Amino acid sequence: MAGQFFFVSAGKLSNATFEDEAKQSIENIKSIIQAAGLCLEDIINTTVFITDISFFDKLNEVYATYFPKNPPSRVVKEVSKLAKSARRD
């Protein structure tokens, strides 16, 4: 918690498919914020790091299932590597 802001990260991932990891990331965040008395609708901004921008459409599909109305603002960045061996393909 920083003032009125609550910062979290995705935590452990399943290392299955990209979609599975995207879902697991959001589920992990959902669990953390629910424990703090918050919900997904309270999220105002997300930053997503992916290793291949060609996954952007898949990311959007997963994102839309969790944020169907009024999604938070989002930044998506392509990076060469991710911690904890997150998906590259």
ZADO-1210 file (C-alpha; in nm, 4 decimals, padded with zeros to 6 digits):
<atoms>
<atom x="00.0000" y="00.0000" z="00.0000" code="MET" pos="1"/>
<atom x="00.1318" y="00.3413" z="-00.0965" code="ALA" pos="2"/>
<atom x="-00.1066" y="00.6125" z="00.0148" code="GLY" pos="3"/>
<atom x="-00.4352" y="00.5196" z="-00.1486" code="GLN" pos="4"/>
<atom x="-00.2610" y="00.2928" z="-00.4029" code="PHE" pos="5"/>
<atom x="-00.2111" y="-00.0823" z="-00.3746" code="PHE" pos="6"/>
<atom x="00.0594" y="-00.2347" z="-00.5976" code="PHE" pos="7"/>
<atom x="00.0715" y="-00.6071" z="-00.6757" code="VAL" pos="8"/>
<atom x="00.2436" y="-00.8445" z="-00.9170" code="SER" pos="9"/>
<atom x="00.1281" y="-01.1665" z="-01.0779" code="ALA" pos="10"/>
<atom x="00.3223" y="-01.4157" z="-00.8666" code="GLY" pos="11"/>
<atom x="00.3742" y="-01.7813" z="-00.9645" code="LYS" pos="12"/>
<atom x="00.2720" y="-01.9000" z="-01.3100" code="LEU" pos="13"/>
<atom x="00.1772" y="-02.2400" z="-01.4467" code="SER" pos="14"/>
<atom x="00.4102" y="-02.2323" z="-01.7519" code="ASN" pos="15"/>
<atom x="00.1475" y="-02.4028" z="-01.9675" code="ALA" pos="16"/>
<atom x="00.0207" y="-02.1977" z="-02.2642" code="THR" pos="17"/>
<atom x="00.0362" y="-01.8211" z="-02.3021" code="PHE" pos="18"/>
<atom x="-00.3384" y="-01.8005" z="-02.2381" code="GLU" pos="19"/>
<atom x="-00.3030" y="-02.0137" z="-01.9236" code="ASP" pos="20"/>
<atom x="-00.0295" y="-01.7872" z="-01.7919" code="GLU" pos="21"/>
<atom x="-00.2288" y="-01.4732" z="-01.8721" code="ALA" pos="22"/>
<atom x="-00.5318" y="-01.6154" z="-01.6879" code="LYS" pos="23"/>
<atom x="-00.3173" y="-01.7303" z="-01.3949" code="GLN" pos="24"/>
<atom x="-00.1600" y="-01.3852" z="-01.3675" code="SER" pos="25"/>
<atom x="-00.4991" y="-01.2184" z="-01.3405" code="ILE" pos="26"/>
<atom x="-00.6318" y="-01.4857" z="-01.1019" code="GLU" pos="27"/>
<atom x="-00.3265" y="-01.4354" z="-00.8782" code="ASN" pos="28"/>
<atom x="-00.3801" y="-01.0592" z="-00.8760" code="ILE" pos="29"/>
<atom x="-00.7521" y="-01.1094" z="-00.8121" code="LYS" pos="30"/>
<atom x="-00.6758" y="-01.3247" z="-00.5055" code="SER" pos="31"/>
<atom x="-00.4310" y="-01.0703" z="-00.3667" code="ILE" pos="32"/>
<atom x="-00.6610" y="-00.7735" z="-00.4052" code="ILE" pos="33"/>
<atom x="-00.9633" y="-00.9638" z="-00.2717" code="GLN" pos="34"/>
<atom x="-00.7639" y="-01.0407" z="00.0430" code="ALA" pos="35"/>
<atom x="-00.7209" y="-00.6633" z="00.0762" code="ALA" pos="36"/>
<atom x="-01.0952" y="-00.6068" z="00.0399" code="GLY" pos="37"/>
<atom x="-01.0774" y="-00.4950" z="-00.3225" code="LEU" pos="38"/>
<atom x="-01.2038" y="-00.6360" z="-00.6545" code="CYS" pos="39"/>
<atom x="-01.1014" y="-00.6283" z="-01.0205" code="LEU" pos="40"/>
<atom x="-01.3285" y="-00.3292" z="-01.0784" code="GLU" pos="41"/>
<atom x="-01.1072" y="-00.1309" z="-00.8379" code="ASP" pos="42"/>
<atom x="-00.8041" y="-00.1656" z="-01.0671" code="ILE" pos="43"/>
<atom x="-00.7300" y="00.1613" z="-01.2456" code="ILE" pos="44"/>
<atom x="-00.4107" y="00.0717" z="-01.4336" code="ASN" pos="45"/>
<atom x="-00.2165" y="-00.2369" z="-01.5405" code="THR" pos="46"/>
<atom x="00.1241" y="-00.2911" z="-01.6943" code="THR" pos="47"/>
<atom x="00.1700" y="-00.6145" z="-01.8880" code="VAL" pos="48"/>
<atom x="00.5060" y="-00.7474" z="-02.0035" code="PHE" pos="49"/>
<atom x="00.5106" y="-01.0068" z="-02.2830" code="ILE" pos="50"/>
<atom x="00.8030" y="-01.1618" z="-02.4698" code="THR" pos="51"/>
<atom x="00.6321" y="-01.1658" z="-02.8081" code="ASP" pos="52"/>
<atom x="00.4020" y="-00.8870" z="-02.9243" code="ILE" pos="53"/>
<atom x="00.2315" y="-01.1367" z="-03.1563" code="SER" pos="54"/>
<atom x="00.0555" y="-01.2622" z="-02.8410" code="PHE" pos="55"/>
<atom x="-00.1219" y="-00.9265" z="-02.8097" code="PHE" pos="56"/>
<atom x="-00.4504" y="-01.0559" z="-02.9570" code="ASP" pos="57"/>
<atom x="-00.4468" y="-01.3569" z="-02.7230" code="LYS" pos="58"/>
<atom x="-00.3794" y="-01.1223" z="-02.4328" code="LEU" pos="59"/>
<atom x="-00.6749" y="-00.9056" z="-02.5336" code="ASN" pos="60"/>
<atom x="-00.9049" y="-01.2094" z="-02.5409" code="GLU" pos="61"/>
<atom x="-00.8075" y="-01.3110" z="-02.1874" code="VAL" pos="62"/>
<atom x="-00.8125" y="-00.9519" z="-02.0602" code="TYR" pos="63"/>
<atom x="-01.1656" y="-00.8990" z="-02.1957" code="ALA" pos="64"/>
<atom x="-01.2993" y="-01.1964" z="-01.9971" code="THR" pos="65"/>
<atom x="-01.1828" y="-01.0365" z="-01.6718" code="TYR" pos="66"/>
<atom x="-01.2556" y="-00.6748" z="-01.7640" code="PHE" pos="67"/>
<atom x="-01.5649" y="-00.6900" z="-01.9912" code="PRO" pos="68"/>
<atom x="-01.6808" y="-00.3350" z="-01.9127" code="LYS" pos="69"/>
<atom x="-01.4727" y="-00.0260" z="-01.8442" code="ASN" pos="70"/>
<atom x="-01.1336" y="-00.2002" z="-01.8369" code="PRO" pos="71"/>
<atom x="-00.8513" y="-00.0247" z="-01.6536" code="PRO" pos="72"/>
<atom x="-00.5968" y="00.1663" z="-01.8576" code="SER" pos="73"/>
<atom x="-00.3207" y="-00.0645" z="-01.9728" code="ARG" pos="74"/>
<atom x="00.0353" y="-00.0531" z="-02.0973" code="VAL" pos="75"/>
<atom x="00.1692" y="-00.3597" z="-02.2808" code="VAL" pos="76"/>
<atom x="00.5450" y="-00.3853" z="-02.3271" code="LYS" pos="77"/>
<atom x="00.7404" y="-00.6395" z="-02.5270" code="GLU" pos="78"/>
<atom x="01.0591" y="-00.7504" z="-02.3489" code="VAL" pos="79"/>
<atom x="01.3284" y="-01.0033" z="-02.4345" code="SER" pos="80"/>
<atom x="01.2959" y="-01.2054" z="-02.1107" code="LYS" pos="81"/>
<atom x="01.0646" y="-01.2392" z="-01.8138" code="LEU" pos="82"/>
<atom x="01.1356" y="-01.3547" z="-01.4608" code="ALA" pos="83"/>
<atom x="01.0393" y="-01.7032" z="-01.3501" code="LYS" pos="84"/>
<atom x="01.0633" y="-01.8417" z="-01.7059" code="SER" pos="85"/>
<atom x="00.7300" y="-01.7014" z="-01.8209" code="ALA" pos="86"/>
<atom x="00.6240" y="-01.7982" z="-02.1743" code="ARG" pos="87"/>
<atom x="00.8363" y="-01.7170" z="-02.4744" code="ARG" pos="88"/>
<atom x="00.6316" y="-01.9144" z="-02.7287" code="ASP" pos="89"/>
</atoms>
